């Protein structure tokens, strides 16, 4: 495929959100955030194993597949990339083709991942959490159905960056903790944030870390302000779990 052919196809596929280098052709050279998401990836790339030979990867909310491509560069044997926007999936399929990578792109919601029927060595869940109406449900489903070992997680965060030590329980009359900015908090956006109607919930740092733990993930590294590298842990027998409509009570 010539440079001119790649340039033409990139243009035909519409506006790209991921700036991917396709053999010298940048898909989003004028991105409003700069060289995105490459500049962000560089801040935590060293926290991910350099050699993923023989490993399987699931990229949830893959967009045009920047992270899927990066995992293939590290030798991942199987990469499944899901998104609910066919425009992004078409971009991802072309990017993979242009680079010679075998990536399985599928139109699928995070709430449907149980249908995949397999566990993955690495699950990428970046830039999705705050776009969900039911974010904690998504984390629970990832833990239950697809997370075999490592979770690479990112969410937009707002509010306090401090994390207060939490007690195991609080009396009903204890109200002051809810006024503390470093207590776990989720901010609900009823209409729009940054002109995006899909920005629903934005956690502070304490809430991000608390929800990851609650879903069963152990935070091992926090290499970038919004990024967490986690391992699938064991849920305590006393850990309350939601009962979903597909489960029998």
C-alpha positions in Angstrom: 0.0 0.0 0.0 1.5 3.3 -1.1 1.7 6.4 1.1 -0.8 8.1 -1.2 -3.3 5.2 -0.8 -2.9 5.3 3.0 -3.5 9.1 3.0 -6.6 8.8 0.9 -8.1 6.0 3.0 -7.4 7.8 6.2 -9.2 10.8 4.8 -12.1 8.7 3.6 -12.6 7.2 7.1 -13.4 10.6 8.6 -12.1 12.4 11.7 -9.8 10.2 13.8 -9.5 10.6 17.6 -6.4 8.4 17.8 -3.2 9.7 16.1 -1.6 6.5 14.8 1.5 6.4 12.7 0.7 4.3 9.6 4.1 3.9 8.0 4.7 7.6 8.1 1.1 8.8 7.7 -0.4 10.3 10.8 -4.1 9.7 11.2 -4.8 12.8 13.4 -1.8 15.1 13.0 -3.8 18.2 14.1 -5.4 16.6 17.2 -6.5 19.3 19.7 -4.6 17.4 22.5 -1.4 17.0 20.5 0.0 13.6 19.7 -2.7 11.7 21.4 -2.7 9.2 22.9 1.0 8.6 22.3 2.1 11.3 24.7 0.0 9.8 27.4 1.1 6.3 26.7 4.7 7.2 27.1 4.0 8.1 30.8 3.0 4.5 31.7 4.4 2.3 28.9 7.2 1.1 31.1 4.7 -0.3 33.6 3.5 -2.8 31.0 5.6 -5.9 30.3 7.7 -5.3 27.2 7.3 -8.9 26.0 3.7 -10.1 25.7 4.6 -13.1 23.5 1.9 -15.7 23.8 -0.4 -13.4 25.8 -4.0 -12.5 25.0 -5.3 -8.9 25.2 -8.8 -7.4 25.3 -9.1 -3.7 24.5 -12.4 -2.4 25.7 -13.5 0.9 24.0 -10.7 0.5 21.6 -11.5 3.6 19.4 -9.2 3.4 16.4 -7.0 0.8 18.1 -3.9 2.7 19.2 -3.4 0.5 22.3 -4.3 -2.7 20.4 -1.6 -1.9 17.9 0.9 -1.2 20.8 0.1 -4.5 22.3 0.8 -6.3 19.0 4.1 -4.5 18.8 5.0 -6.1 22.1 4.2 -9.5 20.7 0.7 -10.3 22.0 -0.5 -13.3 20.2 -4.2 -12.5 20.3 -5.8 -9.1 20.5 -9.6 -8.5 20.6 -10.7 -4.9 20.3 -14.3 -3.9 21.0 -16.2 -0.6 20.6 -19.8 0.4 20.0 -18.9 2.9 17.3 -18.6 1.4 13.8 -16.7 4.4 12.5 -13.9 3.8 15.0 -13.9 0.1 14.3 -13.5 0.7 10.6 -10.6 3.1 11.3 -9.0 0.4 13.5 -9.4 -2.3 11.0 -7.7 -0.2 8.4 -4.9 0.8 10.7 -4.2 -2.9 11.6 -4.3 -3.8 7.9 -1.9 -1.0 7.0 0.5 -2.1 9.7 0.2 -5.8 9.0 -1.3 -6.7 12.4 -4.0 -9.3 13.0 -6.4 -7.7 15.4 -10.0 -8.9 15.9 -12.3 -5.8 16.0 -15.9 -6.3 17.1 -18.9 -4.1 17.6 -19.7 -4.8 21.3 -20.6 -3.0 24.5 -18.7 -3.5 27.7 -21.9 -4.8 29.1 -21.9 -7.7 26.6 -18.3 -8.9 27.3 -19.7 -12.1 29.0 -20.5 -13.4 25.5 -16.8 -13.5 24.6 -16.6 -16.6 26.8 -12.9 -16.3 27.6 -10.4 -14.7 30.1 -7.6 -12.5 28.8 -4.1 -12.0 30.2 -4.4 -8.3 29.8 -7.5 -6.1 29.7 -7.3 -2.5 28.6 -10.1 -0.3 30.0 -9.0 3.2 29.2 -11.1 6.3 28.4 -14.4 4.4 28.9 -15.4 4.5 32.6 -16.7 8.1 32.7 -18.7 7.6 29.5 -20.9 4.9 31.1 -24.2 5.2 32.8 -23.3 2.2 35.0 -19.6 2.3 35.5 -19.2 0.0 38.6 -21.3 -2.6 36.8 -18.8 -2.6 34.0 -15.9 -3.2 36.4 -17.8 -6.1 38.0 -18.4 -7.6 34.6 -14.8 -7.2 33.6 -13.7 -9.0 36.8 -16.3 -11.8 36.5 -16.0 -12.6 32.8 -12.7 -11.4 31.1 -10.0 -10.3 33.5 -7.5 -13.1 33.8 -4.6 -11.2 35.3 -3.7 -7.6 34.4 -6.1 -4.6 34.1 -4.8 -1.4 32.6 -7.3 1.2 33.7 -7.8 4.9 33.1 -10.5 7.4 33.9 -10.9 11.1 33.7 -10.7 12.4 37.3 -11.8 15.7 38.9 -11.9 17.0 42.5 -9.3 16.2 45.2 -6.2 14.2 44.3 -5.8 13.3 48.0 -7.0 10.0 49.4 -8.2 9.8 53.0 -7.7 6.6 55.1 -11.0 4.8 55.3 -12.6 3.0 58.2 -14.2 -0.4 57.7 -17.6 1.1 58.8 -19.2 4.4 59.9 -22.2 5.0 62.1 -25.3 6.3 60.5 -24.9 9.6 62.4 -21.5 10.2 60.9 -22.0 12.9 58.2 -18.8 14.9 58.3 -16.9 12.4 56.1 -19.2 13.2 53.2 -18.0 16.8 53.3 -14.4 15.9 53.0 -13.0 16.4 49.5 -10.7 13.4 49.8 -13.5 11.0 50.6 -14.5 8.8 47.6 -16.8 10.8 45.4 -18.4 10.4 42.0 -19.7 13.6 40.3 -22.8 13.1 38.2 -23.1 15.1 35.0 -26.8 15.4 34.1 -26.3 17.2 30.8 -22.9 17.8 29.3 -19.3 18.2 30.2 -16.8 19.4 27.6 -19.7 19.5 25.2 -20.0 15.7 25.5 -23.4 14.2 26.5 -21.7 10.8 27.2 -19.6 12.2 30.1 -21.8 10.8 32.9 -19.7 10.1 36.0 -16.4 11.6 37.0 -14.7 10.2 40.1 -12.1 11.8 42.3 -8.9 9.9 42.9 -10.2 8.3 46.1 -13.3 7.0 44.4 -11.3 5.6 41.5 -9.1 3.6 43.8 -12.0 2.5 46.0 -14.1 1.2 43.1 -11.2 -0.7 41.7 -10.7 -2.4 45.0 -14.4 -3.0 45.5 -14.5 -4.8 42.1 -11.7 -7.1 43.1 -8.6 -5.5 41.5 -5.4 -4.9 43.4 -3.6 -1.7 42.4 0.0 -2.5 41.8 1.3 0.6 40.1 0.0 4.2 39.6 2.4 5.4 36.9 0.3 8.2 35.6 -2.2 10.6 37.2 -5.2 8.9 35.7 -3.8 5.4 35.0 -3.7 2.3 37.2 -2.0 -1.0 36.6 -4.0 -3.6 38.5 -4.0 -7.4 39.1 -7.1 -9.5 39.5 -7.4 -10.3 43.2 -9.5 -12.6 45.3 -12.8 -11.2 46.6 -13.4 -11.8 50.3 -16.4 -14.0 51.1 -17.9 -11.1 52.9 -17.6 -8.8 49.8 -21.1 -7.8 48.7 -21.7 -8.5 45.0 -24.5 -7.2 42.8 -27.1 -9.5 41.4 -27.6 -8.8 37.7 -30.7 -9.4 35.7 -29.1 -12.4 33.9 -28.4 -14.1 37.3 -30.8 -16.0 39.4 -31.4 -14.5 42.9 
